[in-house]
């Protein structure tokens, strides 16, 4: 039976996902069979598993770090926000429906059984299961029925290490304050703490570290310096994506309210010849862009309305008049068409909305969801692409006759007559070195091969970083065999 340890944070985005990925690579290099696990995640940037399910992209990266095939058991509950108050609920990789926040809170205890089932299966196939929490255990208003943090840790009897982010400031209060609000049962699961994202000479925080030890009684597992290459790893949250200026060509990406599966941007951001500019709401699309890339969306119709509300539809027409190119992926592809029909009200109120009209295609939404890994070829070059589809809706129309991809003999994608507007449901296009090089060449940019191999290099450097700055022997000794009751 595997041992397990859980990494919880004093808040969201303190670096838990990256730490777990680095730990997975470090312990797998030591010869352990490692599996990542996150009971509940909230992200619209999902990964597709070989068994045709969805998990958070962070868990897919952690599986890769552990040199393990991604599986739906690694993230049994995934919430994909569709509105400010509701989310699509994915249970063990499959769409279970859409719930409002209040309804989900009521149903969480029923999901604990599913979470423990997945956790037990992982434990049966690994030496070490690294568990990642979500948000913060100090959110006492969410403790009842919790399955993401201490609710899971107590139910599975998994010890916890708390991580604070010093770059935000107030890290002593983050950690000591968390201890102050937890009840006795939750505190019994805590074994230590770590400080993440320190900039400069870590010895300058010796007194702060010792103060936390004195106040909490917990050992410190390390003060971890800022890891400069973290941005090179695939981002899971929209708040983690960033512009990468300085390249020969500029790709503008409008920041949609429900942007989803934006991992397509990662290989482009890594290219020295490419400047990726994330355009926030209220800002015009840049007039000097070579390409405007419309990313995926969790709520296509709502994001189409959001797009128009920013005036981006006017900017997009001006971009094309200047000779620019447009690429729409998944939801962005649907927006480029003439119309989107939603007869079942899958995205809200049933009806039809007018699209941007840049492709002669139409979308019909349906409740059947396509979630599949794909092997494709670019047309006409034949460049091989490994990607995935994850979408609702079917596409048809005259511009589909100008498909520019082939998936198992099936034409995929659409293009305008002049070829400057394209769309496709296939994600992961730019991870292919050959295709990325071909596509960027049409925009006047060069390309550096080896993006996919580069991720493994970053994971190895991250593992080295943690070996230097964390007590990984102590952390491993704190891991325990989970038990019930």
C-alpha positions in Angstrom: 0.0 0.0 0.0 1.3 3.4 -0.9 2.3 6.1 1.5 0.8 9.5 0.9 1.4 13.2 1.8 -0.8 16.2 1.0 0.4 19.7 -0.1 -2.1 22.3 0.9 -1.7 26.1 0.5 -2.5 29.1 2.5 -4.4 30.3 -0.5 -4.9 29.8 -4.2 -2.0 30.2 -6.6 0.7 29.8 -4.0 2.5 27.3 -6.3 1.1 24.0 -5.1 0.7 22.5 -8.6 4.3 23.3 -9.6 5.7 22.0 -6.3 3.8 18.7 -6.6 5.1 18.3 -10.2 8.7 18.9 -9.0 8.3 16.5 -6.1 6.8 13.9 -8.5 9.8 14.1 -10.7 12.3 14.2 -7.8 10.8 11.1 -6.1 10.4 9.2 -9.4 14.1 9.8 -10.0 14.8 8.2 -6.7 13.1 5.0 -8.0 9.7 5.4 -6.4 6.5 4.8 -8.3 4.7 8.1 -7.8 1.1 9.1 -8.6 -0.4 12.7 -8.3 -3.9 13.2 -7.0 -6.1 16.2 -6.5 -9.6 15.4 -5.0 -11.3 18.5 -6.5 -10.0 21.0 -9.0 -11.5 24.1 -10.6 -10.2 24.9 -14.1 -11.3 25.4 -17.6 -8.0 24.2 -18.9 -8.6 20.5 -18.9 -6.4 17.7 -20.2 -7.8 14.6 -22.0 -6.7 11.3 -20.7 -6.1 8.1 -22.9 -9.4 6.6 -21.5 -11.3 9.6 -22.9 -11.9 11.6 -19.8 -11.0 15.0 -18.5 -8.7 16.1 -15.6 -7.1 19.3 -14.6 -4.1 20.1 -16.8 -1.9 20.4 -13.7 -2.6 16.8 -12.8 -1.7 15.8 -16.4 1.6 17.7 -16.0 2.2 16.0 -12.6 1.6 12.6 -14.2 4.2 13.4 -16.8 6.6 14.5 -14.1 6.0 11.2 -12.4 6.6 9.4 -15.8 3.1 8.0 -15.4 0.1 7.9 -17.9 -2.5 10.4 -16.9 -5.7 8.9 -15.6 -9.1 10.2 -14.5 -8.5 8.9 -11.0 -5.9 11.6 -10.6 -8.6 14.3 -10.4 -12.0 12.7 -9.7 -13.9 15.9 -9.4 -13.3 18.8 -11.9 -15.3 22.0 -11.9 -15.4 24.0 -15.1 -16.9 27.4 -14.5 -19.6 28.4 -17.0 -21.0 31.5 -15.2 -20.1 33.4 -12.0 -22.4 31.1 -10.0 -22.4 27.8 -11.9 -20.0 25.2 -13.3 -20.0 22.0 -15.3 -19.2 19.1 -13.0 -16.8 16.4 -14.3 -16.8 13.2 -12.1 -14.1 10.7 -12.8 -13.5 12.2 -16.2 -17.1 12.3 -17.4 -19.6 15.2 -17.6 -22.1 14.8 -14.8 -24.1 18.0 -15.4 -24.1 21.7 -14.5 -24.7 22.8 -10.9 -25.0 26.2 -9.2 -22.5 26.8 -6.4 -25.2 26.3 -3.7 -26.3 23.0 -5.2 -22.7 21.8 -5.5 -22.0 22.6 -1.8 -25.0 20.5 -0.9 -23.8 17.6 -3.1 -20.1 17.6 -2.0 -20.5 14.9 0.7 -21.9 12.5 -1.8 -18.8 13.1 -4.0 -16.4 12.1 -1.2 -17.1 8.4 -1.8 -16.1 8.9 -5.5 -13.0 10.8 -4.4 -11.9 8.0 -2.0 -12.6 5.3 -4.6 -10.2 7.0 -7.1 -7.6 7.6 -4.3 -7.7 4.0 -3.2 -7.1 2.8 -6.8 -4.1 5.1 -7.2 -2.7 3.9 -3.8 -2.9 0.3 -5.0 -0.7 1.1 -8.0 2.0 3.4 -6.5 4.6 3.7 -3.7 3.8 7.3 -3.1 0.7 9.4 -3.8 1.3 13.1 -3.7 -2.0 14.9 -3.0 -2.6 18.6 -3.9 -5.2 20.6 -2.1 -7.3 23.4 -3.6 -7.6 27.0 -2.4 -7.0 27.1 1.4 -8.0 25.0 4.4 -8.5 28.3 6.3 -11.8 29.0 4.5 -13.8 27.9 7.5 -17.1 28.8 5.8 -16.4 26.0 3.3 -15.2 23.3 5.8 -18.5 21.5 6.2 -18.7 18.9 3.5 -15.2 19.8 2.2 -13.6 17.3 -0.1 -10.7 19.4 -1.4 -8.5 20.0 1.7 -8.9 19.0 5.3 -12.2 17.1 4.6 -10.3 14.8 2.4 -7.1 14.7 4.5 -9.2 13.6 7.6 -11.3 11.1 5.7 -8.3 9.4 4.2 -6.0 10.0 7.1 -3.4 11.7 5.0 -0.8 14.0 6.6 -0.5 17.6 5.4 2.3 20.1 4.7 1.2 23.7 4.4 2.8 26.0 1.8 2.8 29.8 2.0 3.7 32.2 -0.8 6.2 34.8 0.5 6.1 36.8 -2.8 2.6 38.0 -1.8 3.8 39.3 1.5 2.5 38.5 4.9 3.6 34.8 4.8 4.0 34.6 8.6 0.4 35.6 9.0 -0.6 33.2 6.3 0.8 30.2 8.1 0.2 31.2 11.7 -3.2 32.5 10.9 -4.1 29.2 9.2 -3.2 27.3 12.3 -5.3 29.7 14.4 -8.5 29.0 12.6 -8.3 25.2 12.1 -10.0 22.9 14.6 -8.3 20.2 16.6 -9.1 17.4 14.2 -7.7 19.3 11.2 -4.6 20.4 13.1 -3.8 16.8 13.9 -3.2 16.2 10.2 -0.6 19.0 9.8 3.1 17.9 9.9 5.0 20.9 8.7 5.2 24.0 6.5 7.3 25.3 3.6 7.8 28.8 2.2 7.6 29.2 -1.6 8.7 31.9 -4.1 11.4 33.7 -2.1 13.4 36.2 -4.1 17.0 37.0 -3.1 19.1 35.6 -0.3 17.0 33.0 1.6 19.1 33.5 4.7 17.4 36.9 5.2 14.3 35.0 6.2 15.9 32.8 8.8 14.4 34.8 11.7 11.0 34.7 10.0 11.2 31.0 9.5 12.2 30.5 13.1 9.3 32.7 14.3 6.8 30.5 12.4 8.4 27.3 14.0 8.2 28.9 17.4 4.6 29.9 17.0 3.3 26.8 15.3 5.6 24.0 16.6 5.8 22.7 13.0 9.1 21.9 11.3 10.1 23.9 8.2 10.7 21.7 5.2 12.4 24.5 3.3 12.4 28.1 2.1 12.2 27.7 -1.7 13.6 30.4 -4.0 11.7 31.6 -7.0 12.0 29.1 -9.8 12.6 31.2 -12.9 11.6 28.6 -15.5 8.1 27.9 -14.0 6.5 30.0 -16.7 7.8 27.4 -19.3 5.5 24.8 -17.8 1.9 24.5 -19.1 -0.4 26.9 -17.2 -3.6 25.7 -15.7 -5.3 28.9 -14.6 -6.1 31.9 -16.8 -4.3 34.1 -14.2 -1.1 32.2 -14.9 -0.9 32.9 -18.6 1.2 35.9 -19.5 2.3 37.9 -22.5 5.8 37.1 -23.9 7.0 40.3 -25.7 10.0 40.8 -28.0 9.5 38.5 -30.9 9.7 39.3 -34.7 5.9 38.6 -35.1 3.1 39.4 -32.8 0.2 37.1 -31.9 -2.7 38.8 -30.1 -5.0 36.7 -27.9 -8.2 38.4 -26.6 -8.7 37.3 -23.0 -12.1 35.8 -23.0 -14.1 35.7 -19.7 -14.4 31.9 -19.9 -11.2 31.1 -21.8 -10.6 27.4 -21.9 -7.9 25.0 -23.0 -5.4 27.7 -23.6 -2.5 25.3 -23.5 -2.3 26.0 -27.3 -0.5 29.2 -26.3 2.4 27.6 -24.4 4.5 26.4 -27.4 4.0 29.8 -29.0 5.1 31.7 -25.9 8.3 29.7 -25.8 9.3 30.8 -29.3 11.9 33.5 -29.4 10.6 34.8 -32.7 7.1 35.2 -31.4 5.6 37.8 -29.2 2.3 36.7 -27.6 0.2 39.5 -26.3 -2.8 38.7 -24.0 -5.3 41.5 -24.6 -7.3 42.2 -21.5 -10.9 43.4 -21.6 -11.3 47.1 -22.3 -8.1 47.2 -24.4 -8.2 47.3 -28.2 -6.6 44.5 -30.3 -3.1 45.7 -31.3 -2.9 47.2 -34.7 0.5 45.6 -35.4 -0.6 42.0 -34.8 0.3 39.5 -37.4 -2.2 36.9 -36.1 -5.2 37.2 -33.8 -5.8 33.9 -32.1 -9.3 33.2 -30.6 -8.8 30.6 -27.9 -11.2 28.0 -26.6 -14.1 28.9 -24.4 -16.2 27.2 -21.8 -19.2 29.3 -22.7 -19.0 30.2 -26.4 -22.1 32.3 -26.7 -21.4 34.3 -23.5 -17.8 34.8 -24.6 -19.0 35.9 -28.1 -21.1 38.6 -26.5 -18.1 39.5 -24.3 -16.0 39.8 -27.4 -18.4 42.2 -29.0 -18.8 44.2 -25.9 -15.1 45.0 -26.0 -15.4 46.2 -29.6 -13.0 43.5 -30.6 -15.2 42.5 -33.6 -14.5 45.9 -35.1 -10.8 45.6 -34.4 -10.8 42.1 -36.0 -12.3 43.5 -39.2 -9.6 46.2 -39.3 -6.9 43.6 -38.6 -8.1 41.6 -41.7 -8.2 44.8 -43.9 -4.5 45.3 -43.0 -3.7 41.8 -44.2 -3.6 40.0 -40.9 -4.4 36.4 -40.1 -7.0 34.9 -37.8 -7.1 31.5 -36.1 -10.0 30.2 -34.0 -9.6 27.1 -31.9 -12.6 25.2 -30.5 -14.9 27.8 -29.1 -13.0 30.5 -30.9 -13.6 28.5 -34.1 -17.4 28.5 -33.4 -17.3 32.3 -32.9 -15.8 32.8 -36.3 -18.8 31.3 -38.1 -22.0 32.8 -39.3 -24.2 31.6 -36.4 -24.4 29.4 -33.4 -27.6 27.4 -32.7 -28.3 26.1 -29.3 -31.7 24.4 -29.6 -31.4 22.5 -26.3 -30.2 25.5 -24.2 -26.9 23.7 -23.5 -25.2 27.1 -22.7 -28.2 28.7 -21.2 -31.3 30.0 -23.0 -32.2 28.0 -26.2 -31.9 30.0 -29.4 -29.6 31.3 -32.1 -26.9 34.0 -32.1 -25.1 35.6 -35.0 -21.4 34.8 -35.2 -18.5 37.0 -36.4 -19.2 35.9 -40.0 -15.5 35.4 -41.0 -16.0 31.7 -41.9 -18.9 30.3 -43.9 -19.8 27.7 -41.3 -22.5 27.2 -38.7 -22.5 25.5 -35.3 -25.3 23.5 -33.7 -24.8 22.9 -30.0 -25.8 19.6 -28.4 -25.3 17.9 -25.1 -23.1 15.2 -26.5 -19.5 16.1 -25.6 -16.5 15.1 -27.7 -13.5 14.2 -25.4 -10.9 12.4 -27.4 -7.1 12.2 -28.0 -6.4 12.6 -31.7 -3.6 11.8 -34.2 -3.8 14.2 -37.1 -2.0 15.3 -40.2 -1.7 18.9 -41.5 -2.8 19.4 -45.1 -1.2 19.5 -47.6 2.2 18.9 -45.9 1.3 15.8 -44.0 3.0 17.0 -40.8 2.0 14.8 -37.9 0.1 16.3 -35.0 -0.9 14.7 -31.7 -3.7 16.7 -30.0 -7.1 16.4 -28.6 -10.7 17.4 -29.0 -12.9 18.6 -26.1 -16.0 20.4 -27.2 -19.8 20.5 -27.6 -21.4 21.1 -31.0 -21.2 20.1 -34.6 -19.8 22.3 -37.4 -20.9 22.5 -41.1 -20.8 24.9 -44.0 -19.1 25.7 -47.3 -15.7 26.6 -45.8 -15.4 23.1 -44.3 -14.6 22.1 -47.8 -11.3 23.8 -47.3 -10.2 21.6 -44.4 -6.6 22.0 -43.5 -6.3 19.0 -41.2 -6.9 15.2 -41.5 -8.0 13.0 -38.6 -8.1 9.3 -39.5 -9.3 10.2 -43.0 -11.8 12.7 -41.8 -11.3 16.3 -42.9 -11.1 18.7 -40.0 -11.2 22.5 -39.8 -12.3 25.3 -42.1 -10.6 28.1 -44.0 -11.7 31.3 -45.8 -11.1 31.5 -49.6 -7.9 33.5 -49.1 -6.7 31.2 -46.3 -6.2 34.1 -43.9 -9.0 32.9 -41.6 -8.8 29.4 -40.2 -10.6 27.4 -37.5 -10.4 24.0 -36.0 -11.6 21.9 -33.1 -8.2 20.3 -32.6 -6.2 21.5 -29.6 -2.5 20.8 -29.2 -1.6 21.8 -32.8 1.5 23.9 -31.9 3.1 21.2 -29.7 4.1 19.6 -33.0 7.5 21.0 -33.9 7.0 20.5 -37.6 3.5 21.9 -37.8 4.5 24.9 -35.6 7.5 25.6 -37.8 5.3 25.5 -41.0 2.6 27.7 -39.6 4.9 30.3 -38.2 6.8 30.4 -41.5 3.6 31.6 -43.2 3.7 34.6 -40.8 7.4 35.3 -41.3 8.8 33.8 -38.2 11.3 31.0 -37.5 10.8 28.3 -35.0 13.0 26.4 -32.4 12.3 22.7 -32.3 12.1 20.6 -29.1 9.2 22.2 -27.2 7.9 18.9 -25.9 11.4 17.7 -24.8 11.9 21.1 -23.2 9.1 20.5 -20.7 10.9 17.5 -19.4 14.1 19.5 -19.1 12.2 22.1 -17.0 10.8 19.3 -14.8 14.2 18.0 -14.2 15.6 21.4 -13.3 12.6 21.9 -11.0 13.3 18.6 -9.2 17.0 19.7 -8.8 15.8 23.0 -7.4 13.6 21.2 -4.8 16.4 18.8 -3.9 18.6 21.8 -3.0 16.0 23.8 -1.1 13.6 21.4 0.5 14.3 18.6 2.9 12.9 15.8 0.7 14.0 13.1 3.0 12.0 14.6 5.9 9.0 15.2 3.6 9.1 11.5 2.6 9.4 10.4 6.2 6.2 12.3 7.0 4.2 10.4 4.4 2.0 7.7 5.9 -0.1 4.8 4.7 -3.7 6.1 4.5 -6.3 4.4 6.7 -10.0 4.8 7.4 -11.7 5.3 10.7 
